[in-house]
Amino acid sequence: MEKAKKRIGILTSGGDAPGMNAAVRAVVRSALYHGMEVYGIRDGFVGLKSDDVSPLDAGSVGDIIHRGGTILGTARLPEFATDENVRQECYATLKKHRIDGLVVCGGDGSFRGANVLQHESGVNAIGLPGTIDNDLAYTDYTIGFDTAINTCMENINKLRDTMASHGRVSVVEVMGRDCGDLAVYAGIAAGSDAILLPEMRWNDQKWLRYIVTKLSQSFGRGKKYGIIVMAEGIHMQPGMGHFTVDYIASWLNHNQGSVGHKVDARGSVIGHVQRGGSPSSADRILAARMGECAVDALREGKSNLCVGIRNNKIITVDITKAVSMKKKVSKHLISLADILSH
Ligand code: ADP
């Protein structure tokens, strides 16, 4: 009798990120190439619960490499973490479709879900890091991060044009609740005067002193305008709810003397456009390399791993270990940003 083909599933979960489609395409085409069957699960773990599962062929992932978002949809199913019955419904779907390997593309919450699923159902799970936040410590980069940096940089370029024309200061909020990577990378790429990171845990007075110092330096060397980049996580910290980009802009406008220069500041929030857009070449190539690695791991019968990149080498790390690692912002990049904005 002919041996049944290995059958794997793929889902995208949690917050979406540009390049998730490129990752889905890479997994589907690599798996088909190696004689496996692939099933797409809609809306993350929600599709497992509701049995929203269908086969994917090579054509079904055509014309998606350049699209942001995810053709599989994404959603959150908090009960997956808390309700054993919900998880059993999900495992029954995997069993029904004879899926013995699952690729989960998402952030650390989705990886925790994959970890539980692996241990309870026995289905081999492999994680692909899909998040614009770059907040997973085990990998240098996540799929979607590079595109989000470019989106921030392009938006700040536009703000810079108008700030330069009018001699204004722009205080710009970018995404990043606990992780300031997007603010640091976008801040350096956009040539900002100051970068405010959630990891620093400074209070409002300390941040204002820092902004005043940096703006004074820039105005002191003849610059006529300013760009300040702040990660959203700062005003989500306890006691910092008031510390928004508009608050900072208004404070600067009312405390011009402290900067020693006329200041006309405006706040801008880049917002959800950061999550979308056509993925950059770097994200597409990262998704291709990581997707192939996920399929190779499943072919070799490996499980409970997540795929990452370190020093430009694709690696795998145990999911349990990966989700317990604490992400640190690069001290070198912080100091470089400071040096370059002198
Ligand atoms: P992200 O993957 O972007 O970090 P979430 O944190 O919202 O997004 O997680 C996505 C989904 O992963 C959740 O809705 C839930 O179904 C599942 N999940 C998150 N945390 C856990 C957990 N500790 N145990 C099991 N499943 C989890």
Boltz pocket constraint, residues with backbone or C-beta under 6 A from the ligand:
constraints:
  - pocket:
      binder: B
      contacts: [[A, 13], [A, 14], [A, 15], [A, 45], [A, 75], [A, 76], [A, 77], [A, 78], [A, 79], [A, 80], [A, 81], [A, 82], [A, 106], [A, 107], [A, 108], [A, 109], [A, 110], [A, 111], [A, 112], [A, 113], [A, 114], [A, 116], [A, 130], [A, 131]]
      max_distance: 6.0
